[in-house]
Amino acid sequence: MALYPLLRPLIFRLDAERAHRATIAALKWIPKRRPPQFPASLTTSIAGIGFPSPVGLAAGFDKDAEVTGPMLGLGYGFVEVGTLTPLPQAGNPRPRLFRLNEDRAVINRLGFNNRGQANALERLARRDRSRGIVGVNIGANKDSADRIADYAVGVRTMSPVADYLTINISSPNTPGLRQLQDEGALRALLGAVAEERTVGGPPVFLKVAPDLGEGEPDQIVRIALQHGIDAIIVANTTITRPPLKSRHAAETGGLSGEPLKALALDALRRFRSAGGGALPLIAAGGIGSVDDAWQRIRAGASLVQLYSAMIYEGPGLARRIASGLADRVAREGMASIADAVGIDASR
Ligand SMILES: Cc1cc2nc3c(=O)[nH]c(=O)nc-3n(C[C@H](O)[C@H](O)[C@H](O)COP(=O)(O)O)c2cc1C
């Protein structure tokens, strides 16, 4: 999209949350187009789903499933909507979303602002599922008395319209949520999720934080495998603060984009070494180029997702990365991108 360099200064004049609202509104008006035809070498199969391109849109951009069609049309191989909670909720007070331009990063403390699962369900039920893959990322309401029950509700409610579900236990903006990654809580949560799953229902992925202590990836992989989790998404935003230049650096919330790259890659490697390839991995965090995506795939990711880099590079980024990946596959003499998954893993 050669248009984006011209539009970007206008979008960046708005505060980040308004810019996001305006972008969603504009996307609803762009003429409908079918998703591009991707080279066959990019097809990746996970948990029985054939992804036409391994480059997807990460959760949080289209929280309420308003623009899945346009985003698939722009060349994302799959789109993850949400996080959706059972009940609508307003999220944290504004300002709560910050662009860190000098760092090509974002800090958010949105706190799962969304219109709730019933609202998105209605839209998703109407969509033409032949147009592409849409995953539904689910979470718990901030005020819920029983968070685990909220995930069970999410599985039950959203399964009929989801090509896959993501259990998000890694947002830093709902106090205490990340404690669901701890051993006992994770067992209870994934046990409850497994009980809600039905034969023929969508696969279930688990999304983790990049900020994990030693031994945690092994523990999470073990519990995930025991409970039939189909893939792990590594990773969500970080609460750590690598060196940053922007004036917003000290804002509270989750950091994403370029400064998250090294941390997310390291977390991916730890999960790969924990799972040894037994559990498919999906990489997210600071992916903004063909090199980034290729590195993550070689490190063990079957799919990649991005969000923050799109803010800086424009909506055509996913398509450019997909096309670059197809070139790499051809240059390496491989038949399929799947042949590259994890080839750097044991080094
Ligand atoms: C503004 C914003 C909102 C986000 N909201 C969610 C969310 O609701 N659920 C979720 O699982 N991840 C959410 N994320 C995390 C992204 O899905 C992704 O894991 C993270 O941003 C790292 O990828 P990136 O560096 O390409 O942005 C959000 C990220 C941003 C920047």
PDBQT file of the ligand as one rigid body, heavy atoms in Angstrom, charges set to zero:
ROOT
HETATM    1  C1  LIG A 401      -3.384  -2.063  21.391  1.00  0.00    +0.000 C 
HETATM    2  C2  LIG A 401      -3.194  -3.521  21.643  1.00  0.00    +0.000 A 
HETATM    3  C3  LIG A 401      -4.228  -4.271  22.155  1.00  0.00    +0.000 A 
HETATM    4  C4  LIG A 401      -4.055  -5.631  22.390  1.00  0.00    +0.000 A 
HETATM    5  N1  LIG A 401      -5.104  -6.368  22.856  1.00  0.00    +0.000 NA
HETATM    6  C5  LIG A 401      -4.968  -7.702  23.019  1.00  0.00    +0.000 A 
HETATM    7  C6  LIG A 401      -6.055  -8.488  23.452  1.00  0.00    +0.000 A 
HETATM    8  O1  LIG A 401      -7.161  -8.004  23.654  1.00  0.00    +0.000 OA
HETATM    9  N2  LIG A 401      -5.843  -9.832  23.616  1.00  0.00    +0.000 N 
HETATM   10  C7  LIG A 401      -4.639 -10.419  23.375  1.00  0.00    +0.000 A 
HETATM   11  O2  LIG A 401      -4.510 -11.644  23.515  1.00  0.00    +0.000 OA
HETATM   12  N3  LIG A 401      -3.586  -9.695  22.950  1.00  0.00    +0.000 NA
HETATM   13  C8  LIG A 401      -3.729  -8.360  22.767  1.00  0.00    +0.000 A 
HETATM   14  N4  LIG A 401      -2.656  -7.617  22.327  1.00  0.00    +0.000 N 
HETATM   15  C9  LIG A 401      -1.353  -8.295  22.136  1.00  0.00    +0.000 C 
HETATM   16  C10 LIG A 401      -1.104  -8.672  20.691  1.00  0.00    +0.000 C 
HETATM   17  O3  LIG A 401      -2.042  -9.613  20.250  1.00  0.00    +0.000 OA
HETATM   18  C11 LIG A 401       0.316  -9.252  20.519  1.00  0.00    +0.000 C 
HETATM   19  O4  LIG A 401       0.426 -10.448  21.253  1.00  0.00    +0.000 OA
HETATM   20  C12 LIG A 401       1.400  -8.289  20.994  1.00  0.00    +0.000 C 
HETATM   21  O5  LIG A 401       1.053  -6.958  20.682  1.00  0.00    +0.000 OA
HETATM   22  C13 LIG A 401       2.760  -8.589  20.370  1.00  0.00    +0.000 C 
HETATM   23  O6  LIG A 401       2.728  -8.454  18.966  1.00  0.00    +0.000 OA
HETATM   24  P1  LIG A 401       3.233  -7.109  18.212  1.00  0.00    +0.000 P 
HETATM   25  O7  LIG A 401       4.556  -6.754  18.771  1.00  0.00    +0.000 OA
HETATM   26  O8  LIG A 401       3.259  -7.493  16.755  1.00  0.00    +0.000 OA
HETATM   27  O9  LIG A 401       2.193  -6.083  18.475  1.00  0.00    +0.000 OA
HETATM   28  C14 LIG A 401      -2.807  -6.250  22.102  1.00  0.00    +0.000 A 
HETATM   29  C15 LIG A 401      -1.767  -5.477  21.582  1.00  0.00    +0.000 A 
HETATM   30  C16 LIG A 401      -1.933  -4.137  21.359  1.00  0.00    +0.000 A 
HETATM   31  C17 LIG A 401      -0.787  -3.339  20.784  1.00  0.00    +0.000 C 
ENDROOT
TORSDOF 0
